[in-house]
Amino acid sequence: MKVLILTCSTGGGHNSCARYLKEEFNDHGITCDYQDYFDIVGKKASQIAEKIYLDTTKNNGLIFKGVYRLGELYDKTPIPSPVYGLNKLVKEKLYKFICDNGYDLIIGTHLFPCIALTAIKKEHDIKFVNVATDYECIPFWSETNPDVFVIPAAELKERFIAKGVKPDCLFPFGIPVASRFFQKAKQLAIPSKSILLTSGSMGFGKMMELTKALLTQIPEYTLIVICGNNKKMQEELTKIKDPNLKVLGFVNNINDYIKSCEIVMTKPGGLTTTEVAGMRKPLIHVMPIPGVENYNAAFFADHKMALRAETINDAVKCAKELIQNKTLQQEMMANQAKYINNYAAYELVEYLIKNY
C-alpha cells in the first residue's frame, strides 16, 4: 500500500493535519508521501495561493468574509462552482503524478485537491479520502465524491448531509492529530500561572492590543505570546518591556507550551483548536478570521468546550472568569474529553489499512 496526502499552503492547519497523518502511516509501516497540491499542478501556484489567502485576511478578514459568504450562496445553487471548474482543469496532470508514483490511496486535507480528485474519479478507478479540518461543512465540499469523508464530530453529521454530502461516506473520526502530539508533550520550566496566547501559524489578529490589555489587567500571570511566522508582529511585541511577557515566533513544540500553561487563548482555527482541546486545556477563542472560524468558535462554545470573545475587553473578561472559576475549567475540560477524539489519526489510519 502506498499513500499520497495532498494539502495546500493556505494557513498551517491543512499542512499540520497532512503531516500528522503521514506520521501515523509511517508508524504503521506504510509508505506515505506528503505533497503540496499546487507544487504538483503548478510551480508557483502554492506561493500565489498563500498570498491570496493572506491578502484576503487583511483588515480583520473583511474580504475573506465576503468571499466565504459568496461561496455559501453559490453552494445553494445547482450550478457547478468556479472552484470545481478551475481544479478540474488540472486533473490530467494530477492523475499522471498519481500513476507515475504508484499511489493506491490519496487523502486530501484541503478542498482543492479533493475537487480535482473527484474529476479524476469520473474517468478512472481511484480511491480517495476527504479530511475536513474545520467544524463546519465549508462551501463546495458537496461537489466532491470521496470514498471516505472524515468529519470532526458525530454532532456535525446532519450538518454535512444537509449541505449535500452523501451520508454513507461520512466518518466522524475527528480532526486527525498525531498521537505523539499529546503523548510526548513536556512540562516546561515556566510559572504555573501562565496564559498562552497564539494566533496561528500566520500570526493574525489584534495581538498588540490584546497583549497590552492582558498584561495590564491580569498582572499576576505570565503571558506567553506565540506569533507564528509573523516576524513583524514578533518584533513589535518584543518592544514591550514587561517581566511577565515572553514573546516567541514559530515554535516546533507548541504542545509543550499548551501543556505547561493554565489557560490558552487562540484564534479558532480547526486544527489548532483541536490540538488545544485534545490537551484538555481551558480555552478562549479570540480574533477569528470571519467565515469558517466563526463556525468553529460557535461549535466549541455551544458544546461548552471554550469561551468565545468578540472583543479585547471580552477576551480579558473571559480570562479573568476562567482564572477565578476552577469549576468552569473542569467542566470545559470534561466536555473536551467528551467531544474531541485524541486517537482520530490512529483510528483513521487503522480503518484505511484494513479497508483499502
C-alpha positions in Angstrom: 0.0 0.0 0.0 1.3 3.4 -1.0 -0.4 6.6 0.2 -0.3 10.2 -1.1 -1.5 13.0 1.2 -2.3 16.3 -0.6 -2.5 19.7 1.2 -2.5 23.4 0.3 -0.4 26.2 2.0 -3.4 28.3 2.9 -2.9 28.5 6.7 -1.0 26.0 8.7 -3.8 23.6 9.7 -4.1 21.7 6.4 -0.4 21.1 6.4 -0.2 20.1 10.0 -3.0 17.6 9.5 -1.2 16.1 6.5 2.0 15.7 8.5 0.2 14.1 11.4 -1.4 11.5 9.0 1.9 10.8 7.3 3.5 10.1 10.8 0.7 7.7 11.6 1.0 5.8 8.3 4.8 5.7 8.7 4.4 4.3 12.3 2.3 1.6 10.8 5.0 0.7 8.3 3.1 2.2 5.3 4.8 4.2 2.6 3.2 7.7 2.7 4.2 10.9 0.9 3.1 14.4 1.8 2.8 16.9 -1.0 1.5 20.4 -1.6 -1.1 20.1 -4.3 -0.1 23.3 -6.0 3.6 22.1 -6.3 2.2 19.3 -8.5 -0.1 21.3 -10.7 1.9 24.5 -11.0 5.4 25.6 -9.9 4.4 28.9 -8.4 0.8 28.2 -7.6 1.5 27.4 -3.9 3.0 30.8 -3.3 0.3 32.6 -5.2 -2.5 30.7 -3.3 -0.8 31.6 0.1 -0.5 35.3 -0.9 -4.2 35.4 -2.0 -5.2 33.8 1.3 -3.1 36.3 3.4 -4.4 39.3 1.4 -8.0 38.3 1.9 -7.5 38.1 5.6 -6.2 41.7 6.0 -8.4 44.4 7.6 -9.8 41.8 10.1 -10.7 39.4 7.3 -13.4 41.5 5.7 -12.5 40.4 2.2 -12.3 36.7 3.3 -15.7 37.1 4.9 -17.2 38.3 1.7 -15.7 35.6 -0.4 -16.8 32.9 2.1 -20.3 34.3 2.1 -20.4 34.3 -1.7 -19.3 30.6 -1.5 -22.2 29.8 0.8 -24.7 31.4 -1.5 -23.2 29.6 -4.5 -23.4 26.4 -2.6 -27.2 26.7 -2.6 -27.5 26.6 -6.4 -27.3 23.5 -8.6 -24.7 25.2 -10.8 -21.1 23.7 -10.7 -18.9 26.3 -9.0 -15.9 28.1 -10.5 -13.8 26.3 -7.8 -14.8 23.0 -9.4 -14.1 24.2 -12.9 -10.6 25.6 -12.1 -9.5 22.4 -10.2 -11.0 20.2 -12.9 -8.5 21.7 -15.4 -5.5 20.2 -13.7 -7.0 16.6 -13.4 -4.7 15.1 -16.1 -1.6 16.5 -14.5 -2.5 15.2 -11.1 -3.6 11.8 -12.4 -0.3 11.4 -14.2 1.5 12.2 -10.9 -0.6 9.6 -9.1 0.1 6.9 -11.7 3.8 7.7 -12.2 4.4 7.2 -8.4 2.1 4.2 -8.0 -0.2 5.6 -5.3 -3.0 3.3 -4.2 -4.9 5.8 -2.0 -5.0 9.6 -1.9 -6.0 11.7 1.0 -6.9 15.4 0.7 -6.7 17.8 3.7 -7.9 20.7 1.6 -10.9 21.2 -0.7 -9.0 22.0 -3.9 -7.2 18.6 -4.4 -10.4 16.8 -3.4 -12.3 18.5 -6.2 -9.6 17.6 -8.7 -9.7 14.0 -7.4 -13.5 14.0 -7.9 -13.0 15.0 -11.6 -10.4 12.2 -12.0 -12.7 9.6 -10.4 -15.3 10.2 -13.1 -12.9 8.7 -15.6 -10.5 6.5 -13.7 -10.7 4.0 -10.8 -9.1 5.8 -7.9 -9.8 5.8 -4.2 -9.6 9.0 -2.2 -10.4 10.4 1.2 -11.6 13.9 2.2 -10.5 15.2 5.6 -12.4 18.3 6.9 -10.2 20.4 9.2 -13.0 22.7 10.4 -16.1 22.2 12.4 -18.4 23.2 9.6 -19.2 21.9 6.1 -17.5 24.7 4.1 -18.8 25.7 0.6 -18.2 23.3 -2.2 -17.5 20.2 -0.1 -20.7 18.8 -1.6 -19.1 18.8 -5.1 -16.6 16.2 -4.1 -17.2 12.4 -4.3 -14.7 10.7 -1.9 -14.8 7.1 -0.7 -14.4 8.3 2.8 -15.2 11.7 4.2 -13.7 12.3 7.6 -15.5 14.9 9.7 -14.6 16.4 13.1 -17.5 15.2 15.2 -20.6 13.0 15.0 -22.6 16.0 16.0 -21.8 17.6 12.6 -23.1 14.7 10.5 -26.5 16.1 9.9 -25.0 19.4 9.0 -22.9 17.9 6.3 -25.8 15.8 5.0 -28.0 19.0 4.8 -25.2 20.6 2.7 -25.4 17.8 0.2 -22.7 15.3 1.3 -23.7 11.7 0.9 -24.3 10.1 4.3 -22.8 6.7 3.6 -19.3 8.2 3.1 -19.2 10.2 6.4 -17.0 9.0 9.2 -16.8 11.2 12.3 -13.3 10.1 13.4 -12.4 13.7 14.4 -9.7 16.0 13.0 -6.6 13.9 12.8 -3.8 14.9 15.2 -0.8 12.5 15.6 -0.8 10.6 18.9 2.7 11.8 19.7 1.4 15.4 19.9 -0.4 14.5 23.2 1.7 11.7 24.4 5.1 13.4 24.1 4.2 16.9 25.4 6.6 18.0 28.2 6.1 20.3 31.2 8.3 23.4 30.6 10.0 25.4 33.3 7.5 28.3 33.3 5.3 29.7 36.1 2.2 27.7 36.8 0.2 30.9 36.5 0.7 31.4 32.8 -1.5 32.2 29.8 -0.6 31.1 26.3 -1.7 33.5 23.5 -1.3 32.3 19.9 -2.9 33.4 16.7 -2.0 30.5 14.5 0.9 29.9 12.1 0.4 33.1 10.2 0.1 35.4 13.2 -3.3 37.1 12.7 -5.3 39.3 15.0 -5.0 42.3 17.3 -2.2 40.8 19.2 -0.6 44.0 20.3 -3.8 45.4 21.8 -4.7 42.1 23.5 -1.2 41.6 24.9 -1.2 45.0 26.5 -4.6 44.5 27.9 -3.8 41.2 29.5 -0.5 42.4 31.0 -2.2 45.5 32.5 -5.4 43.8 33.8 -4.0 40.4 34.9 -0.5 41.3 36.2 -0.2 38.3 38.4 0.0 36.0 35.4 2.9 35.3 32.9 1.8 35.9 29.3 3.5 33.8 26.6 2.7 35.0 23.1 3.5 32.9 20.0 3.5 34.9 16.8 3.9 32.1 14.3 5.6 33.2 11.1 4.6 36.8 11.6 8.1 38.3 12.2 6.9 41.9 12.1 4.4 41.2 14.9 7.1 39.4 16.9 9.4 42.4 16.6 6.7 44.9 17.7 5.7 42.8 20.7 9.3 42.4 21.8 9.4 46.1 22.3 7.0 45.8 25.2 9.2 45.8 28.3 7.4 43.7 30.9 8.9 40.9 33.0 5.7 38.9 32.7 5.8 38.8 28.9 7.6 36.2 26.8 7.4 36.6 23.0 8.2 33.8 20.6 8.0 33.3 16.8 7.3 30.0 15.2 7.9 27.0 17.5 8.1 23.3 16.9 7.0 22.3 20.4 3.6 24.1 20.7 2.3 21.0 22.5 4.8 21.7 25.3 3.5 25.2 25.7 -0.1 24.2 25.7 0.6 21.6 28.4 2.5 24.0 30.5 0.1 26.9 30.6 -3.1 27.1 32.7 -5.2 28.9 30.0 -4.9 29.0 26.2 -6.2 31.9 24.1 -6.2 31.3 20.3 -8.0 32.2 17.1 -10.5 29.4 16.3 -8.6 27.6 13.6 -9.9 24.0 13.3 -6.6 22.2 13.8 -5.2 24.5 16.5 -8.4 24.3 18.4 -8.4 20.5 18.2 -4.8 20.4 19.5 -5.6 22.6 22.5 -8.8 20.7 23.3 -7.1 17.4 22.9 -4.6 18.6 25.6 -7.7 19.3 27.8 -7.0 22.9 28.5 -9.2 25.8 29.4 -9.7 27.6 26.1 -10.8 31.1 25.0 -11.4 31.8 21.3 -10.3 35.2 20.1 -9.7 37.0 16.8 -11.4 34.7 14.3 -10.9 35.1 10.6 -14.6 35.8 9.5 -16.1 32.8 7.9 -15.5 29.2 8.9 -13.6 30.2 12.0 -16.8 31.7 13.4 -18.4 28.3 12.9 -15.5 26.7 14.8 -15.9 29.1 17.7 -19.7 28.6 17.7 -19.3 24.8 17.8 -16.9 24.9 20.8 -19.0 27.5 22.7 -22.3 25.6 22.0 -20.7 22.4 23.4 -19.1 24.2 26.3 -15.6 23.4 25.3 -14.4 27.0 25.1 -15.4 30.6 25.9 -15.8 32.9 22.9 -14.6 36.5 22.9 -15.6 39.0 20.2 -13.6 42.0 21.5 -10.4 42.7 23.5 -12.5 43.5 26.6 -14.4 40.3 26.2 -11.1 38.3 26.0 -9.8 39.8 29.2 -13.1 39.3 30.9 -13.1 35.6 29.8 -9.6 35.1 31.1 -10.5 36.5 34.5 -13.6 34.4 34.6 -11.6 31.2 33.9 -8.9 32.1 36.4 -11.4 32.6 39.2 -13.7 29.7 38.4 -11.9 26.4 38.7 -15.2 24.5 38.3 -15.7 26.1 34.9 -12.3 25.0 33.9 -13.1 21.4 34.9 -16.4 21.4 33.1 -14.7 22.7 30.0 -12.1 20.1 30.0 -14.6 17.3 30.7 -16.6 18.4 27.6 -13.4 18.4 25.5 -12.8 14.8 26.6 -16.4 14.0 25.5 -16.3 15.5 22.1 -12.6 15.5 20.9 -11.1 12.2 19.9 -7.4 12.2 20.6 -7.0 9.0 18.6 -8.6 10.3 15.4 -5.4 10.0 13.3 -4.6 6.5 14.6 -8.2 5.2 14.1 -8.4 6.6 10.6 -5.2 5.0 9.5 -6.2 1.7 11.1 -9.5 1.9 9.2 -7.9 2.7 5.9 -5.3 0.0 6.1 -8.0 -2.6 6.9 -10.4 -1.5 4.1 -8.2 -0.2 1.4 
